[in-house]
Amino acid sequence: MSRANRPGGGSGRIRIVAGEWRRRFIRVSDGKDLRPTPDRVRETLFNWLAPEIAGARVLDAFAGSGILGLEALSRGARAALFFEREPRLARALSDNIATFAATDRATVQCADAWRALARPGMPHDLVFLDPPYRETAHAELCTLLQKNGWLAADARIYLEQDADRPPPRLPTPLGIRRHAKAGRVRFMLASALGPDEGAKSWE
């Protein structure tokens, strides 16, 4: 979940698009610079990921509300780990997980993602990297994921950034497989590329 000023401020609700918890809502506490990933973006993203989700181990590294990781759990992911550095948001996420009776599949750590990823971790099949736009440094984050064992062999990595920013140059062998824009958001799906594959071209 990226962070930008939420229109109007205050608390709100976000709808889960599909799966076990389809059309159910999670409560979202107001937080500094909190901006949930829109329904339209999530629908496209999870259409891309449809063959990869069932049984996947998921890392939502800049969780915010946790909507991306919760959407993955709703669609059949095996387990999800959430990093959220703001205690109030981490507590709200834990409350939402309890509401869905998903505490056996979801773990929330009140932790800064940069510091957490700098430590050794277990491999994950799907990683959501949606940091605050002013902190976007996808190449550096992907390097940490690779260096410290956070990525499974065929992992998929979701990246989000402001549409006006240049595309990230990811560390080898990672490359962008799919990308799209929705309003002011550019969102991408990356993974390791084989020797005969190339990253997708940009407009």
ZADO-1210 file (C-alpha; in nm, 4 decimals, padded with zeros to 6 digits):
<atoms>
<atom x="00.0000" y="00.0000" z="00.0000" code="MET" pos="1"/>
<atom x="00.1509" y="00.3297" z="-00.1062" code="SER" pos="2"/>
<atom x="00.1348" y="00.6339" z="00.1164" code="ARG" pos="3"/>
<atom x="00.0048" y="00.9672" z="-00.0017" code="ALA" pos="4"/>
<atom x="-00.2449" y="01.2070" z="00.1504" code="ASN" pos="5"/>
<atom x="-00.5854" y="01.0424" z="00.1745" code="ARG" pos="6"/>
<atom x="-00.8634" y="01.2634" z="00.0393" code="PRO" pos="7"/>
<atom x="-01.0709" y="01.3914" z="00.3269" code="GLY" pos="8"/>
<atom x="-00.8709" y="01.2038" z="00.5919" code="GLY" pos="9"/>
<atom x="-01.0474" y="00.9991" z="00.8590" code="GLY" pos="10"/>
<atom x="-01.1159" y="00.6285" z="00.8732" code="SER" pos="11"/>
<atom x="-01.2766" y="00.4317" z="00.5935" code="GLY" pos="12"/>
<atom x="-01.3342" y="00.0899" z="00.4431" code="ARG" pos="13"/>
<atom x="-01.1805" y="-00.1016" z="00.1523" code="ILE" pos="14"/>
<atom x="-01.3566" y="-00.3789" z="-00.0366" code="ARG" pos="15"/>
<atom x="-01.1912" y="-00.7127" z="-00.1068" code="ILE" pos="16"/>
<atom x="-01.2488" y="-00.7778" z="-00.4758" code="VAL" pos="17"/>
<atom x="-01.2665" y="-01.1574" z="-00.5069" code="ALA" pos="18"/>
<atom x="-01.2165" y="-01.4952" z="-00.3451" code="GLY" pos="19"/>
<atom x="-01.3204" y="-01.6330" z="-00.0060" code="GLU" pos="20"/>
<atom x="-01.3885" y="-01.2843" z="00.1357" code="TRP" pos="21"/>
<atom x="-01.5322" y="-01.1329" z="-00.1812" code="ARG" pos="22"/>
<atom x="-01.7249" y="-00.8077" z="-00.1247" code="ARG" pos="23"/>
<atom x="-01.6343" y="-00.7981" z="00.2415" code="ARG" pos="24"/>
<atom x="-01.4757" y="-00.4810" z="00.3736" code="PHE" pos="25"/>
<atom x="-01.1798" y="-00.4104" z="00.5958" code="ILE" pos="26"/>
<atom x="-01.1658" y="-00.1064" z="00.8183" code="ARG" pos="27"/>
<atom x="-00.8858" y="00.1379" z="00.7427" code="VAL" pos="28"/>
<atom x="-00.7601" y="00.3707" z="01.0132" code="SER" pos="29"/>
<atom x="-00.6381" y="00.7113" z="00.9138" code="ASP" pos="30"/>
<atom x="-00.2599" y="00.7208" z="00.8963" code="GLY" pos="31"/>
<atom x="00.0044" y="00.9606" z="00.7786" code="LYS" pos="32"/>
<atom x="00.0316" y="00.9435" z="00.3988" code="ASP" pos="33"/>
<atom x="-00.1871" y="00.6314" z="00.3752" code="LEU" pos="34"/>
<atom x="-00.3250" y="00.5638" z="00.0262" code="ARG" pos="35"/>
<atom x="-00.4846" y="00.2253" z="-00.0433" code="PRO" pos="36"/>
<atom x="-00.4168" y="00.0553" z="-00.3757" code="THR" pos="37"/>
<atom x="-00.7374" y="00.1157" z="-00.5786" code="PRO" pos="38"/>
<atom x="-00.9837" y="-00.1589" z="-00.6711" code="ASP" pos="39"/>
<atom x="-00.9099" y="-00.1102" z="-01.0419" code="ARG" pos="40"/>
<atom x="-00.5382" y="-00.1696" z="-00.9933" code="VAL" pos="41"/>
<atom x="-00.5958" y="-00.4713" z="-00.7698" code="ARG" pos="42"/>
<atom x="-00.8328" y="-00.6299" z="-01.0183" code="GLU" pos="43"/>
<atom x="-00.5765" y="-00.6046" z="-01.2971" code="THR" pos="44"/>
<atom x="-00.2895" y="-00.7178" z="-01.0759" code="LEU" pos="45"/>
<atom x="-00.4686" y="-01.0255" z="-00.9479" code="PHE" pos="46"/>
<atom x="-00.5818" y="-01.1180" z="-01.2977" code="ASN" pos="47"/>
<atom x="-00.2125" y="-01.1249" z="-01.3874" code="TRP" pos="48"/>
<atom x="-00.1364" y="-01.3328" z="-01.0799" code="LEU" pos="49"/>
<atom x="-00.4272" y="-01.5764" z="-01.1079" code="ALA" pos="50"/>
<atom x="-00.2127" y="-01.8844" z="-01.1911" code="PRO" pos="51"/>
<atom x="00.0368" y="-01.8029" z="-00.9152" code="GLU" pos="52"/>
<atom x="-00.1741" y="-01.7393" z="-00.6056" code="ILE" pos="53"/>
<atom x="-00.3078" y="-02.0771" z="-00.4888" code="ALA" pos="54"/>
<atom x="-00.0778" y="-02.2105" z="-00.2181" code="GLY" pos="55"/>
<atom x="00.1626" y="-01.9150" z="-00.2424" code="ALA" pos="56"/>
<atom x="00.3626" y="-01.7730" z="00.0458" code="ARG" pos="57"/>
<atom x="00.3130" y="-01.3944" z="00.0356" code="VAL" pos="58"/>
<atom x="00.5108" y="-01.1005" z="00.1735" code="LEU" pos="59"/>
<atom x="00.3362" y="-00.7609" z="00.1962" code="ASP" pos="60"/>
<atom x="00.6399" y="-00.5504" z="00.2807" code="ALA" pos="61"/>
<atom x="00.4850" y="-00.2020" z="00.3172" code="PHE" pos="62"/>
<atom x="00.1475" y="-00.3232" z="00.4318" code="ALA" pos="63"/>
<atom x="-00.0488" y="-00.0155" z="00.5427" code="GLY" pos="64"/>
<atom x="-00.4018" y="-00.1551" z="00.5544" code="SER" pos="65"/>
<atom x="-00.2707" y="-00.4897" z="00.4272" code="GLY" pos="66"/>
<atom x="-00.5231" y="-00.4981" z="00.1449" code="ILE" pos="67"/>
<atom x="-00.2829" y="-00.6570" z="-00.1054" code="LEU" pos="68"/>
<atom x="-00.1843" y="-00.9414" z="00.1246" code="GLY" pos="69"/>
<atom x="-00.5443" y="-00.9911" z="00.2391" code="LEU" pos="70"/>
<atom x="-00.6636" y="-01.0027" z="-00.1225" code="GLU" pos="71"/>
<atom x="-00.4036" y="-01.2732" z="-00.1894" code="ALA" pos="72"/>
<atom x="-00.5194" y="-01.4740" z="00.1142" code="LEU" pos="73"/>
<atom x="-00.8801" y="-01.4380" z="00.0018" code="SER" pos="74"/>
<atom x="-00.7817" y="-01.5872" z="-00.3351" code="ARG" pos="75"/>
<atom x="-00.6071" y="-01.8915" z="-00.1906" code="GLY" pos="76"/>
<atom x="-00.2572" y="-01.7934" z="-00.0789" code="ALA" pos="77"/>
<atom x="-00.1241" y="-02.0298" z="00.1875" code="ARG" pos="78"/>
<atom x="00.0307" y="-01.7722" z="00.4207" code="ALA" pos="79"/>
<atom x="00.1075" y="-01.4009" z="00.4363" code="ALA" pos="80"/>
<atom x="00.3639" y="-01.1980" z="00.6288" code="LEU" pos="81"/>
<atom x="00.2938" y="-00.8262" z="00.6737" code="PHE" pos="82"/>
<atom x="00.5465" y="-00.5560" z="00.7679" code="PHE" pos="83"/>
<atom x="00.3971" y="-00.2279" z="00.8919" code="GLU" pos="84"/>
<atom x="00.6089" y="00.0223" z="01.0820" code="ARG" pos="85"/>
<atom x="00.3267" y="00.2318" z="01.2295" code="GLU" pos="86"/>
<atom x="00.1945" y="00.0584" z="01.5446" code="PRO" pos="87"/>
<atom x="-00.1626" y="00.1810" z="01.5080" code="ARG" pos="88"/>
<atom x="-00.1874" y="00.0532" z="01.1522" code="LEU" pos="89"/>
<atom x="-00.0283" y="-00.2775" z="01.2497" code="ALA" pos="90"/>
<atom x="-00.2881" y="-00.3213" z="01.5251" code="ARG" pos="91"/>
<atom x="-00.5722" y="-00.2380" z="01.2854" code="ALA" pos="92"/>
<atom x="-00.4398" y="-00.4926" z="01.0370" code="LEU" pos="93"/>
<atom x="-00.4213" y="-00.7576" z="01.3086" code="SER" pos="94"/>
<atom x="-00.7820" y="-00.6790" z="01.4046" code="ASP" pos="95"/>
<atom x="-00.8964" y="-00.7219" z="01.0431" code="ASN" pos="96"/>
<atom x="-00.7135" y="-01.0538" z="01.0181" code="ILE" pos="97"/>
<atom x="-00.8848" y="-01.1715" z="01.3372" code="ALA" pos="98"/>
<atom x="-01.2231" y="-01.0656" z="01.1966" code="THR" pos="99"/>
<atom x="-01.1620" y="-01.2949" z="00.8990" code="PHE" pos="100"/>
<atom x="-01.0494" y="-01.5779" z="01.1317" code="ALA" pos="101"/>
<atom x="-00.7209" y="-01.5874" z="00.9396" code="ALA" pos="102"/>
<atom x="-00.4708" y="-01.5665" z="01.2263" code="THR" pos="103"/>
<atom x="-00.3413" y="-01.9131" z="01.1384" code="ASP" pos="104"/>
<atom x="-00.2383" y="-01.7911" z="00.7915" code="ARG" pos="105"/>
<atom x="-00.1290" y="-01.4333" z="00.8551" code="ALA" pos="106"/>
<atom x="00.1504" y="-01.2783" z="01.0622" code="THR" pos="107"/>
<atom x="00.1842" y="-00.9049" z="01.1272" code="VAL" pos="108"/>
<atom x="00.5179" y="-00.7605" z="01.2342" code="GLN" pos="109"/>
<atom x="00.5347" y="-00.3989" z="01.3468" code="CYS" pos="110"/>
<atom x="00.8612" y="-00.3381" z="01.1650" code="ALA" pos="111"/>
<atom x="01.0281" y="-00.1097" z="00.9155" code="ASP" pos="112"/>
<atom x="01.0453" y="-00.3007" z="00.5874" code="ALA" pos="113"/>
<atom x="01.3916" y="-00.1714" z="00.4971" code="TRP" pos="114"/>
<atom x="01.5363" y="-00.3019" z="00.8229" code="ARG" pos="115"/>
<atom x="01.3432" y="-00.6275" z="00.8063" code="ALA" pos="116"/>
<atom x="01.4529" y="-00.7048" z="00.4499" code="LEU" pos="117"/>
<atom x="01.8155" y="-00.6333" z="00.5436" code="ALA" pos="118"/>
<atom x="01.8047" y="-00.9468" z="00.7602" code="ARG" pos="119"/>
<atom x="01.7943" y="-01.3077" z="00.6342" code="PRO" pos="120"/>
<atom x="01.4409" y="-01.4272" z="00.5544" code="GLY" pos="121"/>
<atom x="01.2519" y="-01.7264" z="00.4238" code="MET" pos="122"/>
<atom x="01.1629" y="-01.7540" z="00.0512" code="PRO" pos="123"/>
<atom x="00.8298" y="-01.6102" z="-00.0613" code="HIS" pos="124"/>
<atom x="00.6469" y="-01.6788" z="-00.3867" code="ASP" pos="125"/>
<atom x="00.4809" y="-01.3390" z="-00.4122" code="LEU" pos="126"/>
<atom x="00.6148" y="-01.0089" z="-00.2785" code="VAL" pos="127"/>
<atom x="00.4297" y="-00.6769" z="-00.2733" code="PHE" pos="128"/>
<atom x="00.6651" y="-00.3768" z="-00.2794" code="LEU" pos="129"/>
<atom x="00.4462" y="-00.0700" z="-00.2523" code="ASP" pos="130"/>
<atom x="00.6486" y="00.1792" z="-00.0456" code="PRO" pos="131"/>
<atom x="00.5601" y="00.5452" z="00.0027" code="PRO" pos="132"/>
<atom x="00.6177" y="00.7166" z="-00.3293" code="TYR" pos="133"/>
<atom x="00.8735" y="00.9505" z="-00.1807" code="ARG" pos="134"/>
<atom x="01.0689" y="00.6453" z="-00.0615" code="GLU" pos="135"/>
<atom x="01.0422" y="00.4434" z="-00.3830" code="THR" pos="136"/>
<atom x="01.3697" y="00.2638" z="-00.4495" code="ALA" pos="137"/>
<atom x="01.2649" y="-00.0594" z="-00.6114" code="HIS" pos="138"/>
<atom x="01.6098" y="-00.1640" z="-00.7300" code="ALA" pos="139"/>
<atom x="01.7559" y="-00.1377" z="-00.3808" code="GLU" pos="140"/>
<atom x="01.4615" y="-00.3238" z="-00.2279" code="LEU" pos="141"/>
<atom x="01.4890" y="-00.6029" z="-00.4857" code="CYS" pos="142"/>
<atom x="01.8609" y="-00.6311" z="-00.4123" code="THR" pos="143"/>
<atom x="01.7791" y="-00.6844" z="-00.0442" code="LEU" pos="144"/>
<atom x="01.5193" y="-00.9470" z="-00.1348" code="LEU" pos="145"/>
<atom x="01.7719" y="-01.1370" z="-00.3463" code="GLN" pos="146"/>
<atom x="02.0686" y="-01.1001" z="-00.1135" code="LYS" pos="147"/>
<atom x="01.8880" y="-01.2098" z="00.2011" code="ASN" pos="148"/>
<atom x="01.6880" y="-01.5062" z="00.0738" code="GLY" pos="149"/>
<atom x="01.3376" y="-01.3565" z="00.0629" code="TRP" pos="150"/>
<atom x="01.2613" y="-01.4748" z="-00.2921" code="LEU" pos="151"/>
<atom x="01.1568" y="-01.8220" z="-00.4041" code="ALA" pos="152"/>
<atom x="01.3094" y="-01.9396" z="-00.7313" code="ALA" pos="153"/>
<atom x="01.0105" y="-01.8319" z="-00.9413" code="ASP" pos="154"/>
<atom x="00.8895" y="-01.5451" z="-00.7233" code="ALA" pos="155"/>
<atom x="00.6722" y="-01.2658" z="-00.8578" code="ARG" pos="156"/>
<atom x="00.7267" y="-00.9105" z="-00.7296" code="ILE" pos="157"/>
<atom x="00.4648" y="-00.6371" z="-00.7482" code="TYR" pos="158"/>
<atom x="00.5992" y="-00.2808" z="-00.7813" code="LEU" pos="159"/>
<atom x="00.4070" y="00.0454" z="-00.7721" code="GLU" pos="160"/>
<atom x="00.5188" y="00.4010" z="-00.8390" code="GLN" pos="161"/>
<atom x="00.4036" y="00.7399" z="-00.9597" code="ASP" pos="162"/>
<atom x="00.3310" y="00.7241" z="-01.3328" code="ALA" pos="163"/>
<atom x="00.5724" y="01.0085" z="-01.4047" code="ASP" pos="164"/>
<atom x="00.8758" y="00.8355" z="-01.2555" code="ARG" pos="165"/>
<atom x="01.1167" y="00.6524" z="-01.4884" code="PRO" pos="166"/>
<atom x="01.0959" y="00.2710" z="-01.4822" code="PRO" pos="167"/>
<atom x="01.3199" y="00.1030" z="-01.2249" code="PRO" pos="168"/>
<atom x="01.6391" y="-00.0715" z="-01.3316" code="ARG" pos="169"/>
<atom x="01.6138" y="-00.3972" z="-01.1429" code="LEU" pos="170"/>
<atom x="01.9126" y="-00.6119" z="-01.0479" code="PRO" pos="171"/>
<atom x="01.9876" y="-00.9093" z="-01.2721" code="THR" pos="172"/>
<atom x="01.8179" y="-01.1471" z="-01.3361" code="PRO" pos="173"/>
<atom x="01.4978" y="-00.9607" z="-01.2440" code="LEU" pos="174"/>
<atom x="01.2972" y="-00.7795" z="-01.5079" code="GLY" pos="175"/>
<atom x="00.9508" y="-00.6337" z="-01.5645" code="ILE" pos="176"/>
<atom x="00.7125" y="-00.8846" z="-01.7219" code="ARG" pos="177"/>
<atom x="00.3936" y="-00.6753" z="-01.7202" code="ARG" pos="178"/>
<atom x="00.3059" y="-00.3156" z="-01.6510" code="HIS" pos="179"/>
<atom x="00.0088" y="-00.0829" z="-01.6743" code="ALA" pos="180"/>
<atom x="-00.1097" y="00.2617" z="-01.5688" code="LYS" pos="181"/>
<atom x="-00.4239" y="00.3718" z="-01.3868" code="ALA" pos="182"/>
<atom x="-00.4506" y="00.7446" z="-01.3324" code="GLY" pos="183"/>
<atom x="-00.1335" y="00.8616" z="-01.1594" code="ARG" pos="184"/>
<atom x="-00.0197" y="00.5083" z="-01.0759" code="VAL" pos="185"/>
<atom x="00.2149" y="00.2855" z="-01.2734" code="ARG" pos="186"/>
<atom x="00.2165" y="-00.0719" z="-01.1508" code="PHE" pos="187"/>
<atom x="00.4406" y="-00.3573" z="-01.2566" code="MET" pos="188"/>
<atom x="00.5002" y="-00.7288" z="-01.2135" code="LEU" pos="189"/>
<atom x="00.8601" y="-00.8490" z="-01.2070" code="ALA" pos="190"/>
<atom x="01.0347" y="-01.1845" z="-01.1830" code="SER" pos="191"/>
<atom x="01.3584" y="-01.3512" z="-01.2832" code="ALA" pos="192"/>
<atom x="01.4065" y="-01.3537" z="-01.6599" code="LEU" pos="193"/>
<atom x="01.5646" y="-01.6397" z="-01.8509" code="GLY" pos="194"/>
<atom x="01.8636" y="-01.5858" z="-02.0827" code="PRO" pos="195"/>
<atom x="01.6374" y="-01.5602" z="-02.3877" code="ASP" pos="196"/>
<atom x="01.3810" y="-01.3298" z="-02.2286" code="GLU" pos="197"/>
<atom x="01.3728" y="-00.9536" z="-02.2180" code="GLY" pos="198"/>
<atom x="01.1913" y="-00.7091" z="-01.9956" code="ALA" pos="199"/>
<atom x="00.8786" y="-00.5481" z="-02.1381" code="LYS" pos="200"/>
<atom x="00.9296" y="-00.2242" z="-02.3261" code="SER" pos="201"/>
<atom x="00.7880" y="00.1047" z="-02.1952" code="TRP" pos="202"/>
<atom x="00.5738" y="00.3621" z="-02.3694" code="GLU" pos="203"/>
</atoms>
